[in-house]
Amino acid sequence: MEKTVQDALPELEKIQFDYIIDLHRNIRSSIVKRRLKALAFTFRKLNFQKWLWVNLGINKMPDIHIVDRYMETLRAFGVQDDGKGLDYFIPEQTAKPSLPASYSEGYIAVSIGAMHKGKTPGMSTLRSICNLKKYPVVLLGAGDDDLARAKTLSDEYGEHVFNAVNQFSLHQSAMILRDARLVITGDSGLMHIASAFRQKIISLWGCTVPGFGMYPYRPHVESVIIEPHGRNKRPCSKLGNKCKYGSDHLCIDQLDQEEIIRAIEKLWAR
């Protein structure tokens, strides 16, 4: 059974921490700080600024990535940015995922899922990508919904679309991202893993916006951010769980397909 915060607290108290670095700033981390009574350094989540932007259209967010804001939280410890971006370490014993032999000359890794629907690339967008038959595609994701969509796409487009959803571990999926010729992804965890490998990333945005500070952090310099045009009410929500244009007209479904195709062709050629 998974431990709760209350279960873990007695063990944490035995360690007698000198400092607490709280990068979550939520109810659970507040409980931990109150119980352990160590000197705490807490991340500023800027929830009020996000609320202003989502609800009143007033953008008071700083033009700084969340990673750099994390670094500010650690300033008192003399922690310095090494300029090398994110890291993702794959254990040496991780087996290399098996892909079709024809993919050895290059493929596009496409992350088809996200935590919320407002950040999840729609089927029309995914079909536009898969329809480019000269580019082998590996579909990545997790869960039953991603699996069903990936199966539909691989059935429709045949052998140049490989369904890797739920087939590999997270580390193996990271390998697929690392070895891809380019990565296409929504605002998701796999986007950040791809950033750690300095990948060429085409990131697709819907109900959330890069201005929240969670865009790809120091990926390949040719990476591209694509947002819907004419959606002036964005951001629709902080998490991507609501859209101001309604559930049948999600911002993520209004991306310019031709813009995505041009970005693929450009980054693949280079």
N, C-alpha and C positions, 0 to 999 in steps of 0.2 A: 504494500500500500504506500502511495506517495505521501511524504511527510508534509505537514502544514507548517506554517511559520511558528505556531505555538509549540509544535513538536520539536522544532530545531533550536528554539531559543535556549533551553538548558545546556545543550552542547556548545552553542556559541558563547554563552556566559563563561564556560570553563576556560576558554582560550584567552580571555582578558585582553581584548583588542585595545590598542592605544588610539586608533583612528578608525572612522567609518567613512567610506566614500560612497555616497548614495547617488547613483546615476538614474534611478527609477523615479524617485520622489512620488511614491504612492502610499496607500494606507499601510501595506505590509512593510515597506521599508521604514515608515514612520514608527511602527510598532517595534521593529528591531532597534532603531536608534534610541527610542525611549527606554527600552529594557536594558540595553547594553551600557548606556550612559557614557559612551566614549565621545571624544571630540569628533564632530561630524562635518563633512564637506558635502554639500548637497547641490546637485545640478539644477539649474533654472530651466524649467520645461517651457516657459513662455506660453502657457495655456491661455492666458488672458489675451495675449497678442493674436494667437490663433483664433480665438473666439471672435475678436474684433473683425478679423479678415473674413471668416466664414459667415458671420451673421450681419455685419454692417458694411462689408466691403472696404474696410480701412486696413491697409497694410502697414503695420508697425513692426514687422519681423525684421531682425537684422540680416544683412546680406552675408551670412556666414554659415558654413555647413555644421551640422550637429556634431560631427567628430571634433571640429575645432572648438565648439562650445564645451564638449566633454574635457578637452585639454585645459580650458580655462578653469574648470572645476579643480584640476590638479595642480594649478599654478604654485600653490604654497609648498608643494613637494619638489619643486625644481624640475618637474617632468618637462622635457622639451620635444618638440616635433622633429622627427628625423627626416621629414620630407619624403618618405618612401610610401606613404599611403597606408592602406589596410593590409593585414596579413591573414592568410588562411593556410593552416598547416595540415597537410594530408599525411596520416600515419604511413610509415614505410611499408607496413604489411598489407595495406589496402590493395585489393585485387583490381587490376585495370578492367573497366567495363568493356564488354564485348560488343562492338558495333559491326555492321556489315562491312565487308572488305572494300566495297565501293566508296565508303566514307573516308578512307585513308587519305584521299587527296583534298579533303576539306569539307566542312559542313557548317550549317547555321544551328546554333543551340537556341531553342525558343522556350522560354519559361511561360507556360500557359495559365498559371494560377496566381492567386494572391489571397490575402486574408479576407478581403471584402470584394463584393461584386463590382463596386465602383472603381476598383484598381485592376480588375481582371480583363485582359484583352478579349474582345468579343469574337465570336465565330467568324464573322465576316472579315475581320482583320486577319485572323489565323488562316482562313481560306486564301486570302490574297497572298500571303507569304508562301503557303504550301503549293500554290498554283504555279510558282516560279520553278518549273521542273528542272532547270539546270543547276539548282542549288539544293543539295541534300539537306534535309532538316531532321534534327533530333528534338523531340518534344519532351520537356521536363515538367514535372509537377508532382503533386501528392494528393491522395484522397480519392474517393469514389467519383466525385464530380469531374475532377481533372482527368481521371482515367476514362470516363465515358466520352468526354470530348476528344481526348487523344485517339481513342479507338475509332471514333467517327471519322476523324481526319486521316488516320493511316489507312482506313478502309477505302476512303474516297480517292486518295491520291497515290496509293500504291507504294512501291518499294523505295521511292526516294524520300518518304516520310517515315521515320523510325519512332515508334512509340516506346519511350523509356520511362513513362510515368509508373511509379511504384515498382520498377524493376531493379533499382539500384539503391544503395545506401546514400546518405547525404554526402559522404566523402567521395563516392564514386560519381555522383552527380556533379560534384565540384570538379572532378577530373574532366568530365565532359565539357563543362564550361571553360576550363583552362585550355583545353586542346582545340576548341572551336575556332573557326576562322572569324566569326563574329557572333555576338549574342543579342537576341531580341527579348525584351522583358518588360513587364509592367513594374509598378512600384512595389517590389517584393524583396524577400530575403535573398533569393538567388541573384537579384540585381547587385546586391552588395558583395556577395561572394565573387561574382564576375569582376567587380571593381578591384578586388584584392589581387586578381591576376592581371591587372592592367589591360583588360580586354577591350576590344572595340565593342561598344554597347550602343544599341538603339533602344532607348528607354521610352516607353509609351505611358502617357499620363492622362488621367480622366478626372475623377472627382477630387483628387488631391493635386497639389501643385509642387513643383521643385522648390518654390520659395519657402516652403516649410523647413528647408534645410536638409532634406533626406534624399537628395539626388545622388547619382553615382559619385563616389568620392575618389578623385584622382584616377579615373580609368585611362584608357588610351586617349591621346589628345584628339583623335578624330571621332570620338564618340558623339552621338547625336541625341538630343532631347526632342521628342515630338509631342505636341499638345494639340487639342482640338481648337479649330478656329471659330471665332464668333460666339464663344461661350463666356460672355463677360461676367456671368454670375459666379464663376469659379473663384476660389475653391468652394466646393459644395459641402464638404465635411472634413473634419480633421483626420478621420481614419479611412475615408472612402466607403463608408457604410450608408451614405445618403447622397442622393443627387437632386439638385434643385430643379432639374428639368423632368423629373419623374422617372419611375423605374423602367418605363418603356423607351426612354430616350436618354440613356446614360451618356455622360460625357465621353467615357472610354470607348463608346461605340460610334463616336462622331469623328474619329481620326481620319485624316486624308490618306486614303489607301495609296494614291500615287506618290505622295510624299514619302511614305514608308518604303515603297518599291525603289524610288530613286536613291534613298539612303542605303538600302541593301546593295544595289548595283555599284554604288560608289565605294562603299567600304569593302566589299568583296574583291573588287578589282585591285585594291591597294594592298 
